[in-house]
Amino acid sequence: MLEDKSLTNEEVRQIFAMGYKPVARHDEVYYCRREVTTGSRFDEVTCRTGDEVKRLTQASKDAVTKCQGTGGCKGYNPHSC
C-alpha cells in the first residue's frame, strides 16, 4: 500500500482530481499523469513528488493572482505581469 506522509488526505484528493495516479519509486511516492506536449502528437508521462505538485499548483495560483491584480497579462508571455 502506498502512503505519502508529506500530504494531507485533502491534498491527495486534489492531486487525484488533477489526473495524477500514485506510483512507488525508490521507496518514495510519485504522482504521474499523461500530458500532451504542445506541438507533438504524443502524450508523455510526467511524474512528480507530492511536494513538487503542491509547489507547481501554488505557483500557478500565484501567477493568476498577480496577473489579475495588475490588470491582466500582456501578450502570451506568462511572466509579463
C-alpha positions as CSV (number, residue, x, y, z in Angstrom):
1,M,0.0,0.0,0.0
2,L,1.3,3.4,-0.9
3,E,1.3,6.1,1.7
4,D,2.6,9.6,1.3
5,K,3.1,11.2,4.7
6,S,4.1,14.6,3.2
7,L,0.5,15.3,2.1
8,T,-2.8,15.6,3.8
9,N,-5.8,13.4,2.6
10,E,-7.3,16.6,1.1
11,E,-4.1,17.4,-0.8
12,V,-4.0,13.8,-2.2
13,R,-7.7,14.1,-3.3
14,Q,-6.8,17.3,-5.1
15,I,-3.8,15.7,-6.8
16,F,-6.1,12.8,-7.9
17,A,-8.6,15.3,-9.3
18,M,-5.8,16.7,-11.5
19,G,-5.4,13.3,-13.1
20,Y,-2.4,12.1,-11.2
21,K,-2.0,8.5,-10.1
22,P,0.4,7.3,-7.4
23,V,3.4,5.2,-8.3
24,A,6.1,3.8,-5.9
25,R,9.7,4.6,-7.0
26,H,12.8,4.1,-4.8
27,D,10.7,3.9,-1.6
28,E,9.0,7.2,-2.4
29,V,5.6,8.0,-3.8
30,Y,5.4,9.9,-7.1
31,Y,2.3,11.1,-8.8
32,C,2.2,10.5,-12.6
33,R,-0.1,11.6,-15.4
34,R,-0.2,11.8,-19.1
35,E,0.4,15.3,-20.6
36,V,0.2,16.4,-24.2
37,T,3.3,18.3,-25.3
38,T,2.5,21.4,-27.4
39,G,3.4,20.8,-31.0
40,S,3.5,17.0,-30.6
41,R,1.0,14.3,-31.3
42,F,2.3,12.1,-28.5
43,D,1.5,12.1,-24.8
44,E,4.3,11.9,-22.3
45,V,4.1,10.7,-18.8
46,T,5.1,13.2,-16.2
47,C,5.9,12.1,-12.6
48,R,6.4,14.4,-9.7
49,T,6.6,14.1,-5.9
50,G,3.7,15.4,-3.8
51,D,5.7,18.5,-2.8
52,E,6.5,19.3,-6.5
53,V,2.8,19.1,-7.4
54,K,2.0,21.4,-4.5
55,R,4.7,23.9,-5.5
56,L,3.6,23.9,-9.1
57,T,-0.1,24.3,-8.1
58,Q,0.7,27.2,-5.8
59,A,3.0,28.9,-8.4
60,S,0.1,28.7,-10.9
61,K,-2.3,30.2,-8.4
62,D,0.2,33.0,-7.5
63,A,0.7,33.8,-11.2
64,V,-3.1,34.1,-11.8
65,T,-3.5,36.3,-8.7
66,K,-0.6,38.5,-9.8
67,C,-2.0,38.9,-13.3
68,Q,-5.5,39.7,-12.1
69,G,-4.1,42.3,-9.7
70,T,-2.2,44.2,-12.4
71,G,-5.0,44.4,-14.9
72,G,-4.3,41.2,-16.9
73,C,-1.4,39.6,-18.6
74,K,0.1,41.2,-21.7
75,G,0.6,39.1,-24.8
76,Y,1.3,35.4,-24.5
77,N,4.2,35.6,-22.1
78,P,3.0,34.3,-18.7
79,H,5.9,36.2,-17.0
80,S,4.9,39.6,-18.3
81,C,2.6,40.5,-15.4
